[in-house]
């Protein structure tokens, strides 16, 4: 392989790494946003969150029994 080919491949890999890094950072920001929203909802409407958690647990238990 020539030096120019190696450089080209390294540049492509570097570009892909940058793309993956950007996607990971976007995912982290989205997760932080969802976490903030969930906390805010739990503070504003704790009863609704509790009922939702119980309902979700019930559904998951039913699904687990039939799996």
Secondary structure as the mmCIF struct_conf table of DSSP 4:
data_model
#
loop_
_struct_conf.conf_type_id
_struct_conf.id
_struct_conf.beg_label_comp_id
_struct_conf.beg_label_asym_id
_struct_conf.beg_label_seq_id
_struct_conf.end_label_comp_id
_struct_conf.end_label_asym_id
_struct_conf.end_label_seq_id
HELX_RH_AL_P HELX_RH_AL_P1 UNK A 3 UNK A 44
HELX_RH_AL_P HELX_RH_AL_P2 UNK A 46 UNK A 66
#
